[in-house]
Amino acid sequence: MKFTRIFLICQVVILSSTIHLNAQTLDTVVSGISLNRLQRYENYLKKEINEGKIPGAVAMISRNGKIVYNESFGYRNLEEKIAMEKEDLFSLASMTKPIISVAFMMLYEEGHFSLKDPVSMYLPKFKDLLVIKDAETGKEGETEPLNREITIADLLTHTSGMSHGSGNSKLDQDFKSARYRKHNTVLSRVNSYLEIPLTSQPGAQFYYSAAPDVLSVLIEQFSGLSTIEFLKKRLFIPLKMNDTGYNIAPADQYRRVQLHEQNKEGKLRNSATQPAMYGNTIWAGTSGLFSSASDYLKFCQMLLNNGESNGQRFLSRKTIALMTTNQIGDLSLKTMQGHQFGLGFAVVTDVAATKILGSEGVYFWGGAFNTHFFIDPKEKIVAVFMSQVAAFSWEYHNKLQQLVYQALVD
């Protein structure tokens, strides 16, 4: 009897251990993505937060139209220790550019312009621009005339010769001064750009620029609406992007994630300067929009769905194919090996050269405050990462790709 009792106890212990082991090894797979393996991405984000590199983040991943992952981490306000929420609002900075590019190409589909058209056909001040000979001499330096005019395609591909004001040359700093001069409208801002010579001849190089502001001016001219009215009517309302705009409603301002920066000791803190969340009147193409991760995923999902969402067609699949095809030939994106540029998006053209997990045809972009997304038409993946730190790094984009793709198990 005593032996039997001991035997039964041993069997229970063994059975219990087996059940525990199986629970540890069981995996939940959603749309071909292992949630166990995706935990590695979550661990990475928590490590970045614990090490004081980012205050917090929201990450969303969908595959085959199904949301696989949607989590928030850390803080929206580090100093006040206010927890990040999934529907918090972020300054998109340059992730405004893809939205403006898509809106602009909706007008292309209506026949308002051709991509080869000179911009001067619609904005005559672009007719007789000058090109600087030496960017270090600034706007007063020696110039030369255009070899050819800037085309609309040049604006979309950042090959117009315009600057962004983010470089170190004297000319870039002159452009930055013109850009951040007091303006009330995007047209006023664009007119100030034309006071500054171009950095190069149109089509000669890829030079990241403020050209999407010109697209915004043209959206208003072609549509007869302000850019924000056009975006609301044609994109935001039908896509149910209710949290996206240039101003945040008073009732939602508490959801705005504070911009953070590192102090002299390298410690993260709330930035002394925050993007204005109300009173904005410049409907810019380069930056300015606020949005949530879930809103931006809706925008990306529409593109992955070949331009269709909620039973409505926004773009033709052929237009999206054109926008996500290399449009700049052999021109270099400098540090971004294996990538070229389409119409409003960077595009992966050589996975081996990128040294990152991915697919040829992936298209993406990011924002200055570390908001990132990518869309993979082959694997049917959309991934969005949002934080708010005034120290941009492509590393957060690279890790997003690396740790999402490693979780694929189908």
C-alpha positions as CSV (number, residue, x, y, z in Angstrom):
1,M,0.0,0.0,0.0
2,K,2.8,2.4,0.9
3,F,4.6,1.6,-2.3
4,T,1.4,2.2,-4.3
5,R,0.9,5.6,-2.6
6,I,4.5,6.7,-3.4
7,F,4.1,5.5,-7.0
8,L,0.9,7.5,-7.5
9,I,2.6,10.7,-6.0
10,C,5.5,10.3,-8.4
11,Q,3.1,9.9,-11.3
12,V,1.3,13.1,-10.3
13,V,4.6,15.0,-10.1
14,I,5.7,13.8,-13.5
15,L,2.3,14.6,-15.0
16,S,2.4,18.1,-13.5
17,S,5.9,18.7,-14.8
18,T,4.9,17.6,-18.3
19,I,1.9,19.9,-18.4
20,H,4.0,22.8,-17.2
21,L,6.6,22.1,-19.9
22,N,4.0,21.8,-22.6
23,A,2.5,25.2,-21.5
24,Q,5.9,26.7,-21.8
25,T,6.5,25.3,-25.3
26,L,3.0,26.0,-26.7
27,D,2.9,28.8,-29.2
28,T,0.1,31.0,-30.4
29,V,0.4,31.6,-34.1
30,V,-1.8,34.3,-35.7
31,S,-1.8,34.7,-39.5
32,G,1.6,32.9,-39.7
33,I,3.3,35.0,-37.0
34,S,4.5,33.4,-33.8
35,L,3.5,35.5,-30.8
36,N,6.2,33.7,-28.7
37,R,8.9,34.8,-31.2
38,L,7.4,38.2,-31.4
39,Q,8.0,38.5,-27.6
40,R,11.6,39.2,-28.7
41,Y,10.5,42.5,-30.1
42,E,8.6,43.4,-27.0
43,N,11.7,42.6,-24.9
44,Y,13.8,44.8,-27.2
45,L,11.4,47.8,-26.7
46,K,11.3,47.3,-22.9
47,K,15.1,47.2,-22.9
48,E,15.2,50.5,-24.8
49,I,12.8,52.1,-22.3
50,N,14.7,50.7,-19.3
51,E,18.0,52.1,-20.6
52,G,16.4,55.5,-21.1
53,K,16.7,55.6,-24.9
54,I,13.0,56.1,-25.5
55,P,10.3,57.1,-23.1
56,G,7.7,54.7,-24.4
57,A,6.2,53.3,-27.6
58,V,3.2,51.9,-29.4
59,A,3.7,49.0,-31.8
60,M,1.1,47.5,-34.2
61,I,1.5,44.7,-36.7
62,S,-1.0,43.3,-39.1
63,R,-0.8,40.4,-41.5
64,N,-3.3,39.3,-44.1
65,G,-5.5,42.1,-42.9
66,K,-5.6,40.8,-39.3
67,I,-4.1,42.7,-36.4
68,V,-1.6,40.4,-34.9
69,Y,0.0,42.7,-32.3
70,N,-1.1,46.0,-30.7
71,E,0.7,47.0,-27.5
72,S,1.9,50.1,-25.6
73,F,4.9,50.5,-23.4
74,G,6.5,53.0,-21.1
75,Y,5.3,56.6,-20.8
76,R,3.7,59.3,-22.9
77,N,5.1,61.8,-20.4
78,L,8.3,60.7,-18.7
79,E,8.5,63.5,-16.2
80,E,5.0,63.0,-14.9
81,K,5.1,59.2,-15.3
82,I,1.9,59.1,-17.3
83,A,1.6,55.7,-19.0
84,M,1.6,55.3,-22.7
85,E,-1.8,54.2,-24.1
86,K,-2.5,52.4,-27.4
87,E,-4.5,55.3,-28.8
88,D,-2.1,58.1,-27.9
89,L,-1.3,60.8,-30.4
90,F,2.1,61.4,-32.0
91,S,3.6,64.1,-34.1
92,L,4.3,62.3,-37.4
93,A,6.9,64.8,-38.6
94,S,8.0,63.3,-42.0
95,M,5.5,60.5,-41.9
96,T,3.2,63.3,-43.1
97,K,5.0,63.0,-46.5
98,P,3.5,59.6,-47.6
99,I,0.0,60.8,-46.7
100,I,0.5,63.9,-48.8
101,S,2.0,61.9,-51.7
102,V,-1.0,59.6,-51.7
103,A,-3.5,62.5,-51.7
104,F,-1.6,64.1,-54.5
105,M,-1.6,60.9,-56.6
106,M,-5.4,60.7,-56.1
107,L,-5.5,64.0,-58.1
108,Y,-3.1,62.5,-60.6
109,E,-5.7,59.8,-61.2
110,E,-8.3,62.5,-61.9
111,G,-6.1,63.8,-64.7
112,H,-5.1,67.2,-63.3
113,F,-1.5,66.8,-64.3
114,S,1.2,64.5,-65.7
115,L,4.3,63.5,-63.8
116,K,6.5,64.9,-66.5
117,D,4.9,68.3,-66.4
118,P,7.2,71.2,-65.4
119,V,6.0,72.6,-62.0
120,S,6.1,76.1,-63.6
121,M,3.0,75.1,-65.7
122,Y,1.0,75.5,-62.4
123,L,3.4,77.6,-60.3
124,P,5.1,80.1,-62.6
125,K,7.7,81.2,-60.0
126,F,9.4,77.8,-60.6
127,K,10.3,78.9,-64.1
128,D,13.7,80.6,-63.7
129,L,15.3,79.1,-60.6
130,L,19.0,79.1,-60.0
131,V,21.4,76.4,-58.9
132,I,24.2,77.0,-56.4
133,K,27.8,76.2,-57.5
134,D,29.1,75.7,-53.9
135,A,26.6,75.0,-51.1
136,E,29.1,76.3,-48.5
137,T,28.8,79.8,-49.9
138,G,25.1,80.0,-49.0
139,K,22.3,81.7,-50.8
140,E,24.5,84.6,-51.9
141,G,27.0,82.4,-53.6
142,E,27.7,82.0,-57.3
143,T,24.9,80.3,-59.2
144,E,24.1,78.9,-62.6
145,P,20.9,78.6,-64.6
146,L,18.7,75.4,-64.8
147,N,19.7,72.7,-67.3
148,R,16.0,71.8,-67.2
149,E,13.0,72.7,-65.2
150,I,11.8,70.9,-62.1
151,T,9.1,68.4,-62.9
152,I,6.3,67.1,-60.7
153,A,8.0,63.7,-60.6
154,D,11.1,65.4,-59.2
155,L,9.0,66.8,-56.3
156,L,7.8,63.3,-55.4
157,T,11.2,61.6,-55.7
158,H,13.3,64.3,-53.9
159,T,15.4,64.9,-57.0
160,S,14.2,68.5,-57.6
161,G,17.4,70.0,-56.1
162,M,15.5,71.6,-53.3
163,S,16.8,71.3,-49.7
164,H,15.1,70.3,-46.5
165,G,17.1,72.6,-44.2
166,S,18.5,69.6,-42.3
167,G,22.0,69.5,-43.8
168,N,25.1,71.2,-42.5
169,S,26.0,73.4,-45.4
170,K,25.6,77.2,-45.4
171,L,22.9,76.8,-48.1
172,D,21.0,74.2,-46.0
173,Q,21.0,76.6,-43.1
174,D,19.8,79.5,-45.2
175,F,17.0,77.2,-46.4
176,K,16.1,76.3,-42.8
177,S,15.9,79.9,-41.9
178,A,13.5,80.6,-44.8
179,R,11.4,77.5,-43.9
180,Y,11.0,78.4,-40.2
181,R,10.4,82.1,-40.8
182,K,7.0,83.2,-39.6
183,H,4.4,81.9,-42.2
184,N,0.7,81.6,-42.0
185,T,0.1,79.4,-45.0
186,V,2.0,76.7,-46.9
187,L,2.1,78.9,-50.0
188,S,3.9,81.6,-48.1
189,R,6.4,78.9,-46.9
190,V,6.9,77.6,-50.5
191,N,7.5,81.1,-51.8
192,S,10.3,81.6,-49.3
193,Y,12.0,78.4,-50.6
194,L,12.2,80.0,-54.0
195,E,14.5,82.7,-52.5
196,I,17.2,80.0,-52.0
197,P,19.1,78.5,-54.9
198,L,18.8,74.8,-55.6
199,T,21.4,72.4,-54.2
200,S,21.8,70.7,-57.6
201,Q,20.4,70.5,-61.0
202,P,17.0,68.8,-61.2
203,G,17.3,65.0,-61.5
204,A,21.1,65.1,-60.7
205,Q,20.9,63.6,-57.2
206,F,18.6,62.3,-54.5
207,Y,18.5,65.1,-51.9
208,Y,15.9,64.8,-49.2
209,S,13.8,67.9,-49.4
210,A,10.8,70.0,-48.4
211,A,9.3,69.4,-51.9
212,P,6.1,67.8,-50.4
213,D,5.2,71.3,-49.3
214,V,4.9,72.2,-53.0
215,L,2.7,69.1,-53.4
216,S,0.4,70.6,-50.7
217,V,0.2,73.9,-52.6
218,L,-0.7,72.0,-55.8
219,I,-3.3,69.9,-53.9
220,E,-5.1,73.1,-53.0
221,Q,-4.8,74.5,-56.5
222,F,-6.1,71.4,-58.3
223,S,-8.8,70.5,-55.8
224,G,-10.1,73.9,-54.9
225,L,-10.0,72.8,-51.2
226,S,-7.5,73.5,-48.5
227,T,-5.1,70.6,-48.0
228,I,-6.7,69.7,-44.6
229,E,-10.2,69.8,-46.2
230,F,-9.0,67.6,-49.0
231,L,-7.4,65.1,-46.6
232,K,-10.4,65.0,-44.4
233,K,-12.9,64.5,-47.2
234,R,-10.9,62.1,-49.4
235,L,-8.8,60.1,-46.9
236,F,-9.3,60.6,-43.2
237,I,-13.1,60.4,-42.9
238,P,-13.6,57.5,-45.3
239,L,-10.7,55.6,-43.7
240,K,-12.0,56.4,-40.3
241,M,-8.8,58.1,-39.3
242,N,-10.6,60.1,-36.7
243,D,-7.4,61.0,-34.8
244,T,-5.4,62.4,-37.6
245,G,-4.9,66.1,-38.4
246,Y,-2.8,69.2,-38.0
247,N,-4.5,70.2,-34.8
248,I,-5.6,68.1,-31.8
249,A,-9.2,68.7,-30.5
250,P,-9.2,70.1,-26.9
251,A,-10.9,67.0,-25.6
252,D,-8.0,64.8,-27.0
253,Q,-5.0,66.9,-26.1
254,Y,-4.3,64.9,-23.0
255,R,-3.5,62.0,-25.3
256,R,-0.6,63.8,-27.0
257,V,2.7,62.1,-26.4
258,Q,5.3,64.6,-25.2
259,L,8.4,65.0,-27.3
260,H,11.5,63.9,-25.4
261,E,15.2,64.7,-25.7
262,Q,18.4,63.8,-24.0
263,N,20.1,66.4,-21.7
264,K,23.8,67.1,-21.6
265,E,24.3,64.0,-19.3
266,G,22.5,61.8,-21.8
267,K,19.4,61.4,-19.6
268,L,16.0,61.5,-21.3
269,R,13.7,64.3,-20.4
270,N,10.6,66.2,-21.7
271,S,11.8,68.5,-24.5
272,A,11.6,72.2,-23.7
273,T,10.0,72.8,-27.2
274,Q,6.9,70.8,-28.1
275,P,5.2,70.7,-31.5
276,A,2.2,73.0,-31.4
277,M,-0.9,70.9,-31.2
278,Y,-3.5,73.6,-31.8
279,G,-3.6,76.9,-33.7
280,N,-1.8,75.5,-36.7
281,T,-2.7,77.0,-40.1
282,I,0.1,75.7,-42.3
283,W,-1.2,72.6,-44.0
284,A,2.3,71.4,-44.8
285,G,3.3,68.4,-46.9
286,T,6.7,67.8,-45.2
287,S,5.4,67.5,-41.6
288,G,2.7,68.7,-39.2
289,L,0.2,65.9,-38.9
290,F,-0.6,64.2,-35.6
291,S,-1.9,60.7,-35.6
292,S,-2.2,57.4,-33.7
293,A,-0.6,54.1,-34.5
294,S,-4.0,52.6,-35.3
295,D,-4.9,55.4,-37.6
296,Y,-1.7,55.2,-39.5
297,L,-2.1,51.4,-39.8
298,K,-5.5,52.0,-41.5
299,F,-3.7,54.2,-44.0
300,C,-1.1,51.6,-44.6
301,Q,-3.6,48.7,-44.8
302,M,-5.5,50.6,-47.6
303,L,-2.2,50.7,-49.6
304,L,-1.5,47.0,-49.0
305,N,-5.1,46.3,-50.1
306,N,-4.2,47.8,-53.5
307,G,-5.9,51.1,-52.8
308,E,-9.2,49.8,-51.4
309,S,-10.7,50.0,-47.9
310,N,-14.1,50.0,-46.3
311,G,-15.6,49.2,-49.7
312,Q,-14.2,52.4,-51.2
313,R,-11.5,52.8,-53.8
314,F,-8.8,55.4,-53.0
315,L,-6.1,54.6,-55.6
316,S,-5.7,52.2,-58.5
317,R,-3.4,49.2,-57.8
318,K,-1.4,50.4,-60.9
319,T,-0.9,53.8,-59.3
320,I,0.4,52.2,-56.1
321,A,2.6,49.9,-58.2
322,L,4.1,53.0,-59.8
323,M,4.6,54.8,-56.5
324,T,6.4,51.8,-55.0
325,T,8.7,51.2,-58.0
326,N,12.2,52.7,-58.1
327,Q,11.9,56.1,-59.8
328,I,15.4,57.4,-59.4
329,G,17.4,54.9,-61.3
330,D,21.0,54.5,-60.0
331,L,20.9,57.7,-57.8
332,S,22.2,56.9,-54.3
333,L,20.3,57.2,-51.0
334,K,23.8,57.4,-49.5
335,T,23.7,55.5,-46.2
336,M,20.6,53.5,-47.2
337,Q,22.2,50.7,-49.2
338,G,19.8,48.4,-51.0
339,H,17.1,51.0,-51.2
340,Q,15.9,53.4,-53.9
341,F,13.0,55.8,-53.9
342,G,9.6,55.7,-55.6
343,L,6.9,58.4,-55.5
344,G,6.7,59.3,-51.8
345,F,8.2,56.1,-50.4
346,A,11.6,54.5,-50.0
347,V,11.6,51.1,-51.6
348,V,13.7,48.0,-50.9
349,T,15.3,46.9,-54.2
350,D,18.1,44.6,-52.9
351,V,17.5,42.7,-49.7
352,A,21.0,41.4,-49.5
353,A,22.5,44.9,-49.7
354,T,20.2,46.2,-46.9
355,K,21.6,43.5,-44.5
356,I,18.1,43.4,-42.9
357,L,15.4,40.8,-43.0
358,G,12.8,41.7,-45.6
359,S,11.5,41.4,-49.1
360,E,12.1,43.2,-52.3
361,G,9.3,45.6,-52.8
362,V,8.9,46.6,-49.2
363,Y,8.1,50.3,-49.0
364,F,8.3,52.6,-46.0
365,W,9.3,55.9,-44.4
366,G,9.9,57.4,-40.9
367,G,9.5,60.6,-39.0
368,A,12.1,62.8,-37.2
369,F,10.8,61.9,-33.8
370,N,11.1,58.2,-34.4
371,T,7.8,57.1,-35.9
372,H,8.3,54.3,-38.4
373,F,6.3,52.0,-40.7
374,F,6.8,49.5,-43.4
375,I,4.5,47.7,-45.9
376,D,5.4,44.3,-47.4
377,P,3.1,43.4,-50.3
378,K,4.6,39.9,-50.7
379,E,4.2,38.8,-47.0
380,K,1.0,41.0,-46.6
381,I,2.5,42.7,-43.5
382,V,2.0,46.2,-42.2
383,A,4.1,47.3,-39.1
384,V,3.9,50.6,-37.3
385,F,6.2,51.8,-34.5
386,M,5.7,55.1,-32.7
387,S,7.7,56.9,-30.1
388,Q,8.6,60.6,-29.6
389,V,12.4,61.3,-29.2
390,A,14.2,64.2,-30.9
391,A,17.1,62.1,-32.0
392,F,16.1,60.2,-35.2
393,S,17.6,56.8,-35.8
394,W,16.9,54.3,-38.6
395,E,17.8,51.6,-36.0
396,Y,14.2,51.6,-34.8
397,H,13.0,50.9,-38.3
398,N,15.7,48.2,-38.8
399,K,14.8,46.5,-35.5
400,L,11.1,46.6,-36.4
401,Q,11.8,44.7,-39.6
402,Q,14.4,42.3,-38.1
403,L,12.1,41.2,-35.2
404,V,8.9,41.1,-37.1
405,Y,10.2,38.9,-39.9
406,Q,12.0,36.5,-37.6
407,A,8.5,35.8,-36.1
408,L,7.2,34.4,-39.4
409,V,6.6,30.7,-39.1
410,D,4.4,29.8,-42.1
